[in-house]
Amino acid sequence: METFIAMNYIGNRYALQNNTLNNLLPAIFQIDAGISRRFQMNTNSALKVAFVVKNITNQYNQYIRYFVLPGINYQIKLSYEIR
């Protein structure tokens, strides 16, 4: 079983090419955390299941003016590995 925490900090930036105060976007600090488990099927294959909670800090992470990314959201990933 694996666990992880990812912390991202994005400083002040500008929404458009003009670096004016009207286009200034605030800095954000975002935290993601997850857990995954790998199940060995046979000697050549495995199944991996992962669950991730993204943006735990529920930051308003607008990176282009009028284009907002979601608040707290969840991801479930299922992958099949062949060696």
Secondary structure, DSSP 8 states (H G I E B T S, - for coil): -EEEEEEEEE--EESSSS-SGGGEE--EEEEEEEEEEEEEEETTEEEEEEEEEE-TT----EEETTEE--SSEEEEEEEEEE-
